[in-house]
Amino acid sequence: MKLTKIAAVLAVTTLVATPAMADLVFPSLSYRTGPYGANGIPFADGYSDYFTLVNERDNGIGGEKAKVVECETGYNTEKGVECYESTKSMGALVYQPLSTGITYQLIPKVTADGIPLHSMGYGRTSAANGKVFSNIFNYPANYWNGASIAINHILKENGGDVKGKKITLLYHNSAYGKEPIRTLEELSKKHGFKLTLIPVDHPGQEQKSQWLQIRREKPDNVIMWGWGVMNQVAIQEASNIRYPMDKFIGIWWSGSENDVIPAGDAAHGYKALGMHAVGSDFPVFDDIKKYVVDAGKAAGAGDQVGTVLYNRGMYAAMLAVEAVKTAQALHNTKAITPAMMRDGMEALDITDAKMAALGMAGFGPSFKVTCENHGGPGLGMVTQWDAKAKKWNQISEYGPSDATVINALIAEDSAAFAKENKIEERCN
Amino acid sequence: MLYREAGDFKTTYAKDQQTFPIAFDRRGYFLTLIIAFLVVPFLVNDYWLNAILLPFLIYSIAAMGLNILTGYCGQVSLGSGGFMAVGAYASYKLMTSFPDLNMIIVVLLSGGITALVGGLFGLPSLRIKGFYLAVVTLAAQFFLVWLFNKVPWFYNYSASGQISAPEREILGYAVTGANVLPWVSYLFCLSFVFVLAWGARNLTRGANGRKWMAIRDMDIAAEIIGVDPLKTKLTAFAVSSFYIGVAGALLFSVYLGAVEVGEAFGISKSFLILFMVIIGGLGSIFGSFAGAAFMVLMPVLLKNIMVGQFGWAIDLAAHFEFVIVGGLIVFFLIVEPHGFAQLWSIAKEKLRLWPFPH
């Protein structure tokens, strides 16, 4: 009796919850709660605010309003499935789950449903091979680029020779953290450094033993693949054992204000990779202030504008909007379908002129997506935290990663996936 | 008026001892089966399947498994998540090593492998009980998750440590992978639920179930009347692990498609299943279903009401969800410590007298 009642109420609510399908729908599988919330909030705010800006300033994309449907996943894959299923019937154009675990889960699903998935700087790295992964995109850079850029930075600091040096990878013990291991192993063979792997289990609040090991082994560099509360704890622990901060490099997911501020002055000099510019010194932020924040339409508390992860969310939204524009031009229609969106993403061409027109000149590198290459150029740079000024500074130019090592690994991993799932290569 | 025993005469022992002795119950049961097998498959869509029905069915199996161990045999276990992981990884290894093996056999074998592992971790239960046994099963939980993370053979040396279910077919219909039709995976899981629930019900009211309950109620007395504690406790661990292993295999292969052991089968999963059993009712098959339904449906329902109807911010809704679900658990445990199953039987008692209670 109870069950039937619940089911009846549920049926009514799910029916009512489905909105009209006229707008361009962008689901935001965000997480504003749980141990990863501190990093999930700014990204979700930036993603949502950029669409609000486009709606308010440009009256939508090509005259068609954008609608962001937010769904809380809590970085949990089961909730991610629920969010995916509840939003896909609304005409979702592109998914950006901001979780490598959920990305892995969605790869076969979106491919079967014909919806594109954009995992910007996360997810399955070998999805860069568009010949195998028709609907998955991970431009402009991926984990393996990140691993290689971090090693390149260490190489540069050591005058090009890291033979016999000890480098430690401190990683989140999940698909996310394990992604760079293969690349780092290949690079350690190539450059002759000694790689030590230290996993940290979810959520990463307890890292005493890991840092004890680092204190004992005294590695020359520590590279971190952390997310959420793990970042803050690691930086705090590093300062506790007085590990030199400028030898400690995080991936772009371990380099936001939320990660370094809790450690205070001790975090000064901590480095993190970046795939787009830091700070709010771009004309687009004036527009966001005018049309979104001051108009009271900001997502969340509206206090994240200009932080690293806010910028990343905004950058992701900007790339989605540009892909929609490309798709609209390509198919000569305003109301595009997910399949057209996929074509738009595959034909995406981000030029410096386009970025300048958007008020984001120099915010990210220019790049072009092709049928074969869904991964973009894989450029990255290094940023460093200034604890006195409380801001991130870019300390290197955008540099390339080791393409010979990475492309071979991508080809190998995607071929294994294609074989497992009997996928024919496209783009021939 | 409708729900009564009066006038329902039994002329054989078999009829007297059937699972649903009251005609109204029996008709309700058959009606539920007909709807579940013949009506729902025509109505089910992706959302209903993946958000509600599949998790409900799969967690029901897991809850039944834990109920056999904790509810019927009285052995507390906090290792359900780890045992589900055994089922999931066993099915993954079987699916990838023997691509032509029928999925039904894969799932059953995964359950069998989990039963062996469960029996192994059940051995200490002969010496220790209560909190100490809970700690041993907790150790099993952490050991198994560590093992599946540490040994690359279990995830076929994949770069990310994830396992993903390849596509497998039964009678030409895909049951795993992305191209599966909603009704196929629904019927696949429902068939397992039906057979396993039927099995559990009959196991628990037969000689084995009575032995388990004797051990639960007082192990020394049970031993005196001739119940072998070794055999009884180990069968409880094995049967319970079989159910939990089947649930883990289905959770991985049919529902999620790709899992990461630490995230999908962590300690929180063990607690989730334990809550299902406690809220549903210890020592009751119906309770397992009710508990699973409560823990699966409540969050989805609350989310749809708060975000879909009231339009609240999603983080506020997510936090409120914790508050409300937690509050409801406390409320039910205070009002009815024996769970939904007890509420249901009280309701039935009242219905028998309705509309003329004395």
HADDOCK unambig.tbl for C-alpha pairs under 7 A between the chains (distance, minus, plus):
assign (segid A and resid 10 and name CA) (segid B and resid 301 and name CA) 5.96 0.50 0.50
assign (segid A and resid 13 and name CA) (segid B and resid 304 and name CA) 6.16 0.50 0.50
assign (segid A and resid 13 and name CA) (segid B and resid 305 and name CA) 6.43 0.50 0.50
assign (segid A and resid 14 and name CA) (segid B and resid 304 and name CA) 6.58 0.50 0.50
assign (segid A and resid 17 and name CA) (segid B and resid 308 and name CA) 4.78 0.50 0.50
assign (segid A and resid 17 and name CA) (segid B and resid 309 and name CA) 6.69 0.50 0.50
assign (segid A and resid 32 and name CA) (segid B and resid 315 and name CA) 5.41 0.50 0.50
assign (segid A and resid 33 and name CA) (segid B and resid 315 and name CA) 6.25 0.50 0.50
assign (segid A and resid 71 and name CA) (segid B and resid 314 and name CA) 6.74 0.50 0.50
assign (segid A and resid 72 and name CA) (segid B and resid 314 and name CA) 6.15 0.50 0.50
assign (segid A and resid 82 and name CA) (segid B and resid 50 and name CA) 6.55 0.50 0.50
assign (segid A and resid 82 and name CA) (segid B and resid 51 and name CA) 4.81 0.50 0.50
assign (segid A and resid 85 and name CA) (segid B and resid 46 and name CA) 6.52 0.50 0.50
assign (segid A and resid 85 and name CA) (segid B and resid 47 and name CA) 4.95 0.50 0.50
assign (segid A and resid 85 and name CA) (segid B and resid 50 and name CA) 6.99 0.50 0.50
assign (segid A and resid 86 and name CA) (segid B and resid 47 and name CA) 5.85 0.50 0.50
assign (segid A and resid 104 and name CA) (segid B and resid 258 and name CA) 6.67 0.50 0.50
assign (segid A and resid 105 and name CA) (segid B and resid 256 and name CA) 6.88 0.50 0.50
assign (segid A and resid 105 and name CA) (segid B and resid 257 and name CA) 6.38 0.50 0.50
assign (segid A and resid 105 and name CA) (segid B and resid 258 and name CA) 5.25 0.50 0.50
assign (segid A and resid 108 and name CA) (segid B and resid 178 and name CA) 5.32 0.50 0.50
assign (segid A and resid 109 and name CA) (segid B and resid 178 and name CA) 5.04 0.50 0.50
assign (segid A and resid 112 and name CA) (segid B and resid 178 and name CA) 5.98 0.50 0.50
assign (segid A and resid 112 and name CA) (segid B and resid 179 and name CA) 6.10 0.50 0.50
assign (segid A and resid 174 and name CA) (segid B and resid 260 and name CA) 6.74 0.50 0.50
assign (segid A and resid 175 and name CA) (segid B and resid 160 and name CA) 4.40 0.50 0.50
assign (segid A and resid 175 and name CA) (segid B and resid 161 and name CA) 5.74 0.50 0.50
assign (segid A and resid 175 and name CA) (segid B and resid 162 and name CA) 6.04 0.50 0.50
assign (segid A and resid 175 and name CA) (segid B and resid 260 and name CA) 6.93 0.50 0.50
assign (segid A and resid 178 and name CA) (segid B and resid 159 and name CA) 6.81 0.50 0.50
assign (segid A and resid 178 and name CA) (segid B and resid 160 and name CA) 5.12 0.50 0.50
assign (segid A and resid 178 and name CA) (segid B and resid 161 and name CA) 6.97 0.50 0.50
assign (segid A and resid 179 and name CA) (segid B and resid 159 and name CA) 6.14 0.50 0.50
assign (segid A and resid 179 and name CA) (segid B and resid 160 and name CA) 5.15 0.50 0.50
assign (segid A and resid 182 and name CA) (segid B and resid 159 and name CA) 6.62 0.50 0.50
assign (segid A and resid 420 and name CA) (segid B and resid 166 and name CA) 6.89 0.50 0.50
assign (segid A and resid 421 and name CA) (segid B and resid 166 and name CA) 6.50 0.50 0.50
